[in-house]
Every structure is written in structure tokens, then in C-alpha cells.
């Protein structure tokens, strides 16, 4: 990156990029909740970032914020660092998938571009991270992904786990214990419209798993045309 950006600013831009997947403009309340800071602190920060030269955010009072092209570039760079580090910690250093997030949060801000390139080369220039999320390319383009949320699947549909949104270690350990990891194939057995619970069966297993919205809203899947 050609400009000096603080760790805090990078965290803001990365979080706004993630939240932008849900809405065109991100509210100060959403940012405050996600970063666990006060709404007043968020307002101060986004007003400052909107007046940078060039601006990193487009801010409209009472309508929220959107990243500018420059803000997107910085966010994608940090996301690339984070997901490459997570994968490196797992593949090379033997960390489990529930241990890597906090370490990557610390390291993503300090690695050089040379170190990033060497890590990517060692890993074979991967397009997806340890939790299945896409890794921006070296040219800072996000790979396309055709995914749905597990929440939206219904009986007789089949799919494969693509990625997990939540980085909470306890949640990741729960998913792993259930076999719900990226690459796991499954079929939907039943859906309850009263509580939105899904009953599914993993490929090759007889046991069925019942999942509530706390899980199905956090797991992205690729829908398969047939069971395999």
C-alpha cells in the first residue's frame, strides 16, 4: 500500500467491506456492533475517513457509508493478508481452524508485500481460505463464488459446505464436531417452517443433524444439481 494506514483504520475498512455484503450502505450502528465500539467513535472515524485525500469512504448522514474504490483496495489487501496467514498457520504450522483467526488478526497489519507473496507461493496461490472464504488475488480482485446460505435450502436439495462466516472458536469447534466443514457434502431431509430448523444428512453417514438459524445463517453452501 502506498499510504500509511493505521491498524484501526484497516480494521474499519475490512469490517465495512464484510458488512457491505448485506447492504449497499452500512450504518454506524452496524459498524459499532461489529467492532464493539461506541456509535460516537464510529461517527468520528467515518467522518475522518470520508475527508481523506483521496477519501476512503462515501458518507451520507443518516444513510450510512460505502467504501470508495481506494477504500475497497485497502480492505481487499488486508483480507488477502488475513486469509493467507490463516491458511499458512494451518497448513505449515499446524494450527487448528479454530485457532488461526486471532493470530491472523494480529499479523495481517504488519507483514510486508514480499512476505505475502512468499506465503502465497508456498501455499500454491490459493483462491479460498481455511474457512472456505475467497482470498483476493494479488491484483486485489475477489474470486467469483456462487453460493447460498444453508438457511435457504429445502428437503431433497443437495449441497456442499463452501464457507463459514463466523470466526468464533467455539462455533468452529462445534461445526467440526458435526462434520460441517468446507467440502462436506450433504442432503436436506426436512425443514420446519415454525422454527426454521433444518434436518440434514452428511454424505456417507446415516445419522441426521438438526440445525437452527444460529448455524444455518452462518454457513454458505454450493447447491448441487444431484446427490454425489
C-alpha positions in Angstrom: 0.0 0.0 0.0 1.4 3.4 -0.9 0.0 5.3 2.0 0.4 5.0 5.8 -2.8 3.4 7.2 -3.2 2.7 10.9 -4.3 -0.8 12.1 -7.5 0.7 13.4 -8.4 2.2 10.0 -7.6 -1.1 8.3 -10.0 -2.9 10.8 -12.7 -0.4 10.0 -12.3 -0.8 6.2 -12.2 -4.6 6.4 -15.3 -4.7 8.6 -17.3 -2.3 6.4 -16.3 -4.4 3.3 -17.7 -7.5 5.1 -20.9 -5.8 6.2 -21.4 -4.4 2.6 -22.3 -8.0 1.6 -25.6 -7.5 3.5 -26.5 -3.9 2.4 -25.4 -1.2 -0.1 -24.7 1.3 2.7 -23.5 0.3 6.1 -25.0 2.1 9.2 -22.9 3.4 12.0 -24.8 1.1 14.4 -23.8 -2.0 12.4 -20.2 -0.9 12.5 -20.4 -0.1 16.2 -21.8 -3.6 17.0 -19.4 -5.4 14.8 -16.3 -3.7 16.2 -17.7 -3.4 19.8 -17.1 0.4 19.9 -19.4 3.3 20.7 -21.5 4.9 17.9 -19.9 8.2 18.6 -16.4 6.8 18.0 -17.7 5.3 14.7 -19.1 8.6 13.6 -15.8 10.4 14.3 -13.9 7.8 12.4 -16.1 7.6 9.3 -16.2 11.4 9.1 -12.4 11.4 9.1 -12.1 8.7 6.5 -14.6 10.4 4.3 -12.5 13.5 4.2 -9.1 11.8 3.5 -7.4 12.6 0.2 -8.4 10.5 -1.6 -11.5 9.6 0.6 -11.7 6.0 1.8 -15.5 6.2 2.5 -18.5 7.8 1.0 -20.5 9.0 4.0 -24.1 10.4 3.9 -25.5 11.4 7.2 -28.4 9.1 8.4 -27.8 6.9 5.3 -24.6 5.2 6.3 -21.3 4.6 4.4 -19.9 2.8 1.4 -16.3 2.2 0.6 -14.7 4.2 -2.2 -12.5 2.4 -4.8 -9.5 3.3 -2.6 -11.2 2.0 0.5 -12.0 -1.2 -1.3 -8.4 -1.7 -2.4 -7.1 -1.3 1.2 -9.8 -3.6 2.6 -9.1 -6.3 0.0 -5.3 -6.1 0.7 -5.9 -6.7 4.5 -8.4 -9.5 3.8 -5.9 -11.2 1.5 -3.2 -10.9 4.2 -5.6 -12.3 6.8 -6.8 -15.3 4.9 -3.4 -16.2 3.6 -2.0 -16.1 7.1 -4.8 -18.3 8.4 -4.1 -20.9 5.8 -0.4 -20.7 6.4 -0.8 -21.1 10.1 -2.9 -24.2 9.5 -1.0 -25.8 6.6 2.5 -25.1 7.6 2.5 -24.6 11.4 -0.2 -27.0 12.3 -2.8 -24.6 13.9 -6.3 -25.9 14.0 -9.0 -24.0 12.1 -10.4 -22.6 15.4 -7.0 -21.1 16.5 -6.0 -19.1 13.5 -8.3 -16.1 13.5 -6.8 -14.2 16.4 -3.3 -14.8 15.3 -4.1 -13.6 11.8 -5.8 -10.5 13.2 -2.5 -9.5 14.8 -0.3 -10.4 11.9 -2.3 -9.1 9.0 -1.3 -5.5 9.7 2.5 -6.0 9.8 3.5 -8.4 7.1 5.3 -7.0 4.1 4.2 -7.4 0.5 7.3 -9.6 -0.1 6.3 -11.9 2.8 2.7 -12.0 1.4 4.0 -13.1 -2.0 6.2 -15.8 -0.4 3.3 -17.2 1.7 1.0 -17.3 -1.3 3.7 -19.1 -3.3 4.3 -21.7 -0.6 0.5 -22.3 -0.5 0.2 -22.6 -4.3 -1.6 -19.2 -4.7 -4.9 -20.4 -3.2 -8.3 -18.9 -4.1 -10.0 -20.0 -0.9 -9.0 -19.7 2.7 -9.1 -22.2 5.6 -12.8 -21.4 6.4 -13.7 -21.6 2.7 -13.9 -17.8 2.2 -12.4 -16.4 -1.1 -8.9 -15.0 -1.0 -8.5 -11.8 -3.0 -6.0 -12.2 -5.8 -2.6 -10.5 -5.9 -4.2 -7.9 -8.2 -6.9 -7.4 -5.5 -9.8 -9.0 -7.3 -12.2 -11.1 -5.3 -12.8 -14.5 -6.9 -16.4 -15.2 -8.0 -18.4 -17.5 -5.9 -21.9 -19.0 -6.5 -23.2 -19.7 -3.0 -26.4 -19.7 -1.0 -26.9 -19.8 2.8 -27.8 -23.2 4.3 -30.8 -21.4 5.7 -32.4 -21.2 2.2 -32.1 -24.9 1.4 -35.1 -27.2 1.5 -35.8 -31.0 1.5 -34.5 -33.1 -1.4 -31.8 -30.5 -2.2 -28.2 -31.4 -2.0 -25.1 -29.3 -1.5 -21.5 -29.0 -0.3 -20.3 -26.7 2.5 -18.5 -23.8 1.0 -17.5 -21.4 3.8 -18.3 -20.3 7.3 -18.9 -16.6 8.2 -18.3 -16.8 11.9 -14.7 -17.0 13.3 -15.7 -17.7 16.9 -13.5 -20.6 18.1 -16.3 -22.4 20.0 -18.6 -22.2 16.9 -15.9 -23.6 14.7 -15.2 -26.5 17.1 -18.9 -27.2 17.1 -19.1 -27.3 13.3 -16.1 -29.5 13.1 -17.5 -31.9 15.6 -20.7 -32.2 13.5 -18.6 -32.7 10.3 -19.8 -29.4 8.8 -16.5 -28.2 7.3 -15.8 -26.8 3.8 -16.0 -29.6 1.3 -18.5 -31.7 3.2 -21.4 -32.9 1.1 -25.0 -33.2 2.5 -28.6 -33.6 1.6 -31.6 -31.8 3.2 -34.1 -34.3 4.9 -36.6 -32.0 6.5 -37.4 -28.3 7.2 -39.6 -26.9 10.0 -41.4 -23.7 8.9 -42.3 -23.0 12.6 -38.7 -22.6 13.9 -36.7 -22.7 10.6 -34.8 -25.7 11.8 -33.2 -27.9 9.1 -32.6 -31.6 9.3 -29.8 -32.8 7.1 -27.6 -35.9 6.5 -24.0 -35.7 5.6 -22.8 -37.8 2.7 -21.9 -41.4 3.7 -23.5 -41.1 7.1 -26.8 -42.4 8.5 -27.1 -40.0 11.4 -29.1 -36.9 10.8 -28.3 -33.4 12.2 -30.8 -30.8 13.2 -29.6 -27.2 12.9 -31.2 -23.9 13.9 -30.8 -20.5 12.5 -27.8 -19.8 14.7 -25.9 -22.2 12.4 -27.8 -22.0 9.1 -27.4 -18.2 8.8 -23.6 -18.5 9.1 -22.8 -21.4 6.7 -22.6 -20.8 3.0 -23.1 -23.7 0.6 -22.9 -24.6 -3.1 -26.1 -26.2 -4.2 -25.6 -29.4 -6.3 -27.9 -30.5 -9.1 -27.8 -34.1 -7.9 -26.6 -36.1 -4.9 -23.0 -37.3 -5.3 
